[in-house]
Amino acid sequence: MKQRNPFKTLGHPPKEVPKDLKESVMREVEALKLLTDMTSLFTKGYGNTMGNILFQPKNSNEHKTE
């Protein structure tokens, strides 16, 4: 006896999603995208900034007396 795969029929035929549910999901997706964009702005530059602060080469002009 062959069993039917229920996942092959999932989403067929496509059904329309209620408008309020679709808007709610899209707002949440936009908020998550904004959050990930802001996070990447701070985390990508953080390593370079800390590296520049901590491992800054000493300027040879600092100790010169004129």
Biopython code that builds the backbone (N, CA, C, O; Angstrom):
import numpy as np
from Bio.PDB.StructureBuilder import StructureBuilder

atoms = [
    (1, "MET", "N", (0.836, -1.166, 0.000)),
    (1, "MET", "CA", (0.000, 0.000, 0.000)),
    (1, "MET", "C", (0.897, 1.251, 0.000)),
    (1, "MET", "O", (1.726, 1.419, 0.894)),
    (2, "LYS", "N", (0.733, 2.104, -0.980)),
    (2, "LYS", "CA", (1.549, 3.306, -1.132)),
    (2, "LYS", "C", (0.886, 4.469, -0.386)),
    (2, "LYS", "O", (-0.308, 4.727, -0.544)),
    (3, "GLN", "N", (1.693, 5.170, 0.434)),
    (3, "GLN", "CA", (1.173, 6.300, 1.182)),
    (3, "GLN", "C", (1.351, 7.585, 0.376)),
    (3, "GLN", "O", (2.322, 7.749, -0.361)),
    (4, "ARG", "N", (0.405, 8.471, 0.534)),
    (4, "ARG", "CA", (0.488, 9.774, -0.135)),
    (4, "ARG", "C", (1.332, 10.719, 0.711)),
    (4, "ARG", "O", (1.244, 10.708, 1.939)),
    (5, "ASN", "N", (2.129, 11.519, 0.066)),
    (5, "ASN", "CA", (2.940, 12.510, 0.752)),
    (5, "ASN", "C", (2.097, 13.775, 0.935)),
    (5, "ASN", "O", (1.800, 14.457, -0.046)),
    (6, "PRO", "N", (1.708, 14.098, 2.164)),
    (6, "PRO", "CA", (0.850, 15.270, 2.371)),
    (6, "PRO", "C", (1.548, 16.599, 2.072)),
    (6, "PRO", "O", (0.873, 17.603, 1.844)),
    (7, "PHE", "N", (2.866, 16.627, 2.067)),
    (7, "PHE", "CA", (3.587, 17.868, 1.818)),
    (7, "PHE", "C", (3.572, 18.266, 0.351)),
    (7, "PHE", "O", (3.792, 19.434, 0.031)),
    (8, "LYS", "N", (3.319, 17.324, -0.545)),
    (8, "LYS", "CA", (3.250, 17.654, -1.966)),
    (8, "LYS", "C", (2.001, 18.457, -2.285)),
    (8, "LYS", "O", (1.980, 19.211, -3.258)),
    (9, "THR", "N", (0.974, 18.307, -1.490)),
    (9, "THR", "CA", (-0.267, 19.040, -1.747)),
    (9, "THR", "C", (-0.355, 20.319, -0.931)),
    (9, "THR", "O", (-1.314, 21.079, -1.070)),
    (10, "LEU", "N", (0.627, 20.564, -0.088)),
    (10, "LEU", "CA", (0.630, 21.753, 0.748)),
    (10, "LEU", "C", (0.804, 23.001, -0.106)),
    (10, "LEU", "O", (1.778, 23.120, -0.849)),
    (11, "GLY", "N", (-0.119, 23.911, -0.001)),
    (11, "GLY", "CA", (-0.038, 25.150, -0.766)),
    (11, "GLY", "C", (-0.587, 25.046, -2.174)),
    (11, "GLY", "O", (-0.437, 25.987, -2.953)),
    (12, "HIS", "N", (-1.205, 23.961, -2.521)),
    (12, "HIS", "CA", (-1.789, 23.794, -3.867)),
    (12, "HIS", "C", (-3.267, 23.557, -3.720)),
    (12, "HIS", "O", (-3.636, 22.612, -3.022)),
    (13, "PRO", "N", (-4.100, 24.293, -4.287)),
    (13, "PRO", "CA", (-3.869, 25.555, -5.000)),
    (13, "PRO", "C", (-3.538, 26.670, -4.017)),
    (13, "PRO", "O", (-3.959, 26.628, -2.861)),
    (14, "PRO", "N", (-2.781, 27.674, -4.477)),
    (14, "PRO", "CA", (-2.429, 28.787, -3.588)),
    (14, "PRO", "C", (-3.682, 29.522, -3.104)),
    (14, "PRO", "O", (-4.637, 29.712, -3.858)),
    (15, "LYS", "N", (-3.659, 29.926, -1.844)),
    (15, "LYS", "CA", (-4.788, 30.645, -1.276)),
    (15, "LYS", "C", (-4.350, 32.063, -0.947)),
    (15, "LYS", "O", (-3.191, 32.307, -0.610)),
    (16, "GLU", "N", (-5.281, 32.986, -1.047)),
    (16, "GLU", "CA", (-5.002, 34.381, -0.722)),
    (16, "GLU", "C", (-4.988, 34.551, 0.795)),
    (16, "GLU", "O", (-5.856, 34.041, 1.504)),
    (17, "VAL", "N", (-3.992, 35.271, 1.268)),
    (17, "VAL", "CA", (-3.850, 35.532, 2.701)),
    (17, "VAL", "C", (-4.682, 36.763, 3.049)),
    (17, "VAL", "O", (-4.752, 37.701, 2.254)),
    (18, "PRO", "N", (-5.310, 36.777, 4.217)),
    (18, "PRO", "CA", (-6.051, 37.983, 4.614)),
    (18, "PRO", "C", (-5.130, 39.205, 4.643)),
    (18, "PRO", "O", (-3.974, 39.122, 5.057)),
    (19, "LYS", "N", (-5.672, 40.340, 4.195)),
    (19, "LYS", "CA", (-4.879, 41.559, 4.035)),
    (19, "LYS", "C", (-4.255, 42.021, 5.347)),
    (19, "LYS", "O", (-3.091, 42.422, 5.356)),
    (20, "ASP", "N", (-4.996, 41.977, 6.458)),
    (20, "ASP", "CA", (-4.451, 42.447, 7.728)),
    (20, "ASP", "C", (-3.317, 41.553, 8.225)),
    (20, "ASP", "O", (-2.357, 42.046, 8.819)),
    (21, "LEU", "N", (-3.417, 40.247, 7.987)),
    (21, "LEU", "CA", (-2.344, 39.328, 8.364)),
    (21, "LEU", "C", (-1.099, 39.581, 7.520)),
    (21, "LEU", "O", (0.021, 39.572, 8.030)),
    (22, "LYS", "N", (-1.306, 39.806, 6.235)),
    (22, "LYS", "CA", (-0.184, 40.067, 5.331)),
    (22, "LYS", "C", (0.528, 41.371, 5.724)),
    (22, "LYS", "O", (1.758, 41.424, 5.729)),
    (23, "GLU", "N", (-0.232, 42.415, 6.050)),
    (23, "GLU", "CA", (0.368, 43.683, 6.456)),
    (23, "GLU", "C", (1.145, 43.533, 7.763)),
    (23, "GLU", "O", (2.221, 44.108, 7.923)),
    (24, "SER", "N", (0.596, 42.763, 8.688)),
    (24, "SER", "CA", (1.260, 42.542, 9.969)),
    (24, "SER", "C", (2.593, 41.816, 9.772)),
    (24, "SER", "O", (3.606, 42.193, 10.362)),
    (25, "VAL", "N", (2.585, 40.798, 8.959)),
    (25, "VAL", "CA", (3.812, 40.042, 8.698)),
    (25, "VAL", "C", (4.837, 40.913, 7.985)),
    (25, "VAL", "O", (6.023, 40.862, 8.313)),
    (26, "MET", "N", (4.401, 41.707, 7.019)),
    (26, "MET", "CA", (5.332, 42.565, 6.288)),
    (26, "MET", "C", (5.942, 43.631, 7.207)),
    (26, "MET", "O", (7.118, 43.962, 7.057)),
    (27, "ARG", "N", (5.166, 44.175, 8.156)),
    (27, "ARG", "CA", (5.713, 45.138, 9.119)),
    (27, "ARG", "C", (6.782, 44.486, 9.987)),
    (27, "ARG", "O", (7.824, 45.083, 10.260)),
    (28, "GLU", "N", (6.517, 43.258, 10.417)),
    (28, "GLU", "CA", (7.496, 42.555, 11.243)),
    (28, "GLU", "C", (8.770, 42.245, 10.460)),
    (28, "GLU", "O", (9.872, 42.343, 11.002)),
    (29, "VAL", "N", (8.624, 41.876, 9.200)),
    (29, "VAL", "CA", (9.794, 41.600, 8.356)),
    (29, "VAL", "C", (10.603, 42.875, 8.159)),
    (29, "VAL", "O", (11.832, 42.846, 8.220)),
    (30, "GLU", "N", (9.919, 44.001, 7.923)),
    (30, "GLU", "CA", (10.617, 45.273, 7.747)),
    (30, "GLU", "C", (11.346, 45.679, 9.029)),
    (30, "GLU", "O", (12.466, 46.187, 8.969)),
    (31, "ALA", "N", (10.722, 45.459, 10.182)),
    (31, "ALA", "CA", (11.360, 45.796, 11.450)),
    (31, "ALA", "C", (12.597, 44.934, 11.680)),
    (31, "ALA", "O", (13.621, 45.434, 12.143)),
    (32, "LEU", "N", (12.512, 43.662, 11.365)),
    (32, "LEU", "CA", (13.670, 42.780, 11.518)),
    (32, "LEU", "C", (14.791, 43.154, 10.561)),
    (32, "LEU", "O", (15.967, 43.094, 10.921)),
    (33, "LYS", "N", (14.433, 43.535, 9.356)),
    (33, "LYS", "CA", (15.446, 43.955, 8.382)),
    (33, "LYS", "C", (16.145, 45.223, 8.864)),
    (33, "LYS", "O", (17.365, 45.343, 8.750)),
    (34, "LEU", "N", (15.376, 46.167, 9.402)),
    (34, "LEU", "CA", (15.967, 47.385, 9.944)),
    (34, "LEU", "C", (16.906, 47.062, 11.100)),
    (34, "LEU", "O", (18.000, 47.620, 11.193)),
    (35, "LEU", "N", (16.483, 46.172, 11.969)),
    (35, "LEU", "CA", (17.305, 45.780, 13.110)),
    (35, "LEU", "C", (18.610, 45.128, 12.654)),
    (35, "LEU", "O", (19.673, 45.435, 13.193)),
    (36, "THR", "N", (18.542, 44.238, 11.675)),
    (36, "THR", "CA", (19.770, 43.591, 11.193)),
    (36, "THR", "C", (20.680, 44.587, 10.488)),
    (36, "THR", "O", (21.902, 44.499, 10.609)),
    (37, "ASP", "N", (20.095, 45.543, 9.747)),
    (37, "ASP", "CA", (20.914, 46.564, 9.091)),
    (37, "ASP", "C", (21.625, 47.437, 10.113)),
    (37, "ASP", "O", (22.809, 47.739, 9.965)),
    (38, "MET", "N", (20.898, 47.842, 11.153)),
    (38, "MET", "CA", (21.510, 48.677, 12.184)),
    (38, "MET", "C", (22.585, 47.908, 12.940)),
    (38, "MET", "O", (23.633, 48.462, 13.270)),
    (39, "THR", "N", (22.330, 46.651, 13.212)),
    (39, "THR", "CA", (23.315, 45.825, 13.914)),
    (39, "THR", "C", (24.587, 45.692, 13.092)),
    (39, "THR", "O", (25.691, 45.788, 13.628)),
    (40, "SER", "N", (24.435, 45.473, 11.794)),
    (40, "SER", "CA", (25.628, 45.320, 10.956)),
    (40, "SER", "C", (26.412, 46.621, 10.863)),
    (40, "SER", "O", (27.637, 46.598, 10.745)),
    (41, "LEU", "N", (25.719, 47.756, 10.914)),
    (41, "LEU", "CA", (26.432, 49.034, 10.895)),
    (41, "LEU", "C", (27.338, 49.183, 12.108)),
    (41, "LEU", "O", (28.473, 49.646, 11.990)),
    (42, "PHE", "N", (26.836, 48.788, 13.277)),
    (42, "PHE", "CA", (27.619, 48.945, 14.496)),
    (42, "PHE", "C", (28.676, 47.863, 14.647)),
    (42, "PHE", "O", (29.774, 48.147, 15.127)),
    (43, "THR", "N", (28.378, 46.640, 14.254)),
    (43, "THR", "CA", (29.329, 45.560, 14.502)),
    (43, "THR", "C", (30.447, 45.512, 13.474)),
    (43, "THR", "O", (31.563, 45.122, 13.819)),
    (44, "LYS", "N", (30.201, 45.884, 12.244)),
    (44, "LYS", "CA", (31.262, 45.844, 11.239)),
    (44, "LYS", "C", (32.311, 46.903, 11.508)),
    (44, "LYS", "O", (33.502, 46.644, 11.339)),
    (45, "GLY", "N", (31.900, 48.077, 11.917)),
    (45, "GLY", "CA", (32.833, 49.154, 12.181)),
    (45, "GLY", "C", (33.481, 49.060, 13.549)),
    (45, "GLY", "O", (34.502, 49.702, 13.792)),
    (46, "TYR", "N", (32.912, 48.279, 14.440)),
    (46, "TYR", "CA", (33.414, 48.192, 15.811)),
    (46, "TYR", "C", (34.826, 47.619, 15.855)),
    (46, "TYR", "O", (35.685, 48.137, 16.569)),
    (47, "GLY", "N", (35.069, 46.558, 15.099)),
    (47, "GLY", "CA", (36.397, 45.936, 15.090)),
    (47, "GLY", "C", (37.465, 46.883, 14.586)),
    (47, "GLY", "O", (38.548, 46.969, 15.165)),
    (48, "ASN", "N", (37.168, 47.591, 13.517)),
    (48, "ASN", "CA", (38.139, 48.545, 12.982)),
    (48, "ASN", "C", (38.396, 49.685, 13.954)),
    (48, "ASN", "O", (39.539, 50.105, 14.135)),
    (49, "THR", "N", (37.345, 50.181, 14.575)),
    (49, "THR", "CA", (37.495, 51.285, 15.517)),
    (49, "THR", "C", (38.328, 50.870, 16.717)),
    (49, "THR", "O", (39.254, 51.580, 17.111)),
    (50, "MET", "N", (38.008, 49.740, 17.289)),
    (50, "MET", "CA", (38.768, 49.275, 18.455)),
    (50, "MET", "C", (40.213, 48.976, 18.076)),
    (50, "MET", "O", (41.130, 49.245, 18.852)),
    (51, "GLY", "N", (40.415, 48.422, 16.889)),
    (51, "GLY", "CA", (41.782, 48.159, 16.440)),
    (51, "GLY", "C", (42.576, 49.434, 16.281)),
    (51, "GLY", "O", (43.761, 49.478, 16.613)),
    (52, "ASN", "N", (41.936, 50.473, 15.776)),
    (52, "ASN", "CA", (42.622, 51.754, 15.606)),
    (52, "ASN", "C", (42.930, 52.403, 16.949)),
    (52, "ASN", "O", (43.973, 53.036, 17.112)),
    (53, "ILE", "N", (42.033, 52.248, 17.900)),
    (53, "ILE", "CA", (42.247, 52.860, 19.211)),
    (53, "ILE", "C", (43.321, 52.105, 19.990)),
    (53, "ILE", "O", (44.228, 52.718, 20.554)),
    (54, "LEU", "N", (43.223, 50.792, 20.020)),
    (54, "LEU", "CA", (44.125, 49.991, 20.846)),
    (54, "LEU", "C", (45.506, 49.816, 20.237)),
    (54, "LEU", "O", (46.507, 49.804, 20.953)),
    (55, "PHE", "N", (45.563, 49.684, 18.948)),
    (55, "PHE", "CA", (46.836, 49.369, 18.289)),
    (55, "PHE", "C", (47.299, 50.504, 17.394)),
    (55, "PHE", "O", (47.825, 50.276, 16.305)),
    (56, "GLN", "N", (47.102, 51.705, 17.853)),
    (56, "GLN", "CA", (47.475, 52.874, 17.080)),
    (56, "GLN", "C", (48.988, 53.040, 17.111)),
    (56, "GLN", "O", (49.578, 53.082, 18.190)),
    (57, "PRO", "N", (49.622, 53.135, 15.955)),
    (57, "PRO", "CA", (51.079, 53.341, 15.964)),
    (57, "PRO", "C", (51.406, 54.701, 16.561)),
    (57, "PRO", "O", (50.699, 55.685, 16.342)),
    (58, "LYS", "N", (52.486, 54.729, 17.316)),
    (58, "LYS", "CA", (52.873, 55.987, 17.958)),
    (58, "LYS", "C", (53.384, 56.949, 16.897)),
    (58, "LYS", "O", (54.175, 56.591, 16.024)),
    (59, "ASN", "N", (52.920, 58.143, 17.000)),
    (59, "ASN", "CA", (53.318, 59.192, 16.065)),
    (59, "ASN", "C", (54.692, 59.714, 16.490)),
    (59, "ASN", "O", (54.878, 60.112, 17.640)),
    (60, "SER", "N", (55.630, 59.713, 15.581)),
    (60, "SER", "CA", (56.989, 60.133, 15.921)),
    (60, "SER", "C", (57.068, 61.634, 16.174)),
    (60, "SER", "O", (58.059, 62.102, 16.735)),
    (61, "ASN", "N", (56.069, 62.391, 15.782)),
    (61, "ASN", "CA", (56.072, 63.839, 15.975)),
    (61, "ASN", "C", (55.619, 64.243, 17.371)),
    (61, "ASN", "O", (55.733, 65.417, 17.723)),
    (62, "GLU", "N", (55.112, 63.323, 18.176)),
    (62, "GLU", "CA", (54.585, 63.659, 19.492)),
    (62, "GLU", "C", (55.677, 64.119, 20.463)),
    (62, "GLU", "O", (55.443, 65.020, 21.269)),
    (63, "HIS", "N", (56.834, 63.526, 20.397)),
    (63, "HIS", "CA", (57.873, 63.793, 21.387)),
    (63, "HIS", "C", (58.940, 64.772, 20.884)),
    (63, "HIS", "O", (59.950, 64.976, 21.557)),
    (64, "LYS", "N", (58.739, 65.353, 19.761)),
    (64, "LYS", "CA", (59.726, 66.308, 19.236)),
    (64, "LYS", "C", (59.590, 67.633, 19.977)),
    (64, "LYS", "O", (58.487, 68.098, 20.263)),
    (65, "THR", "N", (60.720, 68.212, 20.272)),
    (65, "THR", "CA", (60.719, 69.553, 20.866)),
    (65, "THR", "C", (61.204, 70.528, 19.811)),
    (65, "THR", "O", (62.200, 70.286, 19.128)),
    (66, "GLU", "N", (60.510, 71.593, 19.693)),
    (66, "GLU", "CA", (60.893, 72.554, 18.660)),
    (66, "GLU", "C", (61.461, 73.807, 19.229)),
    (66, "GLU", "O", (61.830, 74.713, 18.481)),
]
sb = StructureBuilder()
sb.init_structure("model")
sb.init_model(0)
sb.init_chain("A")
sb.init_seg("    ")
for serial, (resi, resn, name, xyz) in enumerate(atoms, 1):
    if name == "N":
        sb.init_residue(resn, " ", resi, " ")
    sb.init_atom(name, np.array(xyz, "f"), 0.0, 1.0, " ", f" {name:<3s}", serial, name[0])
structure = sb.get_structure()
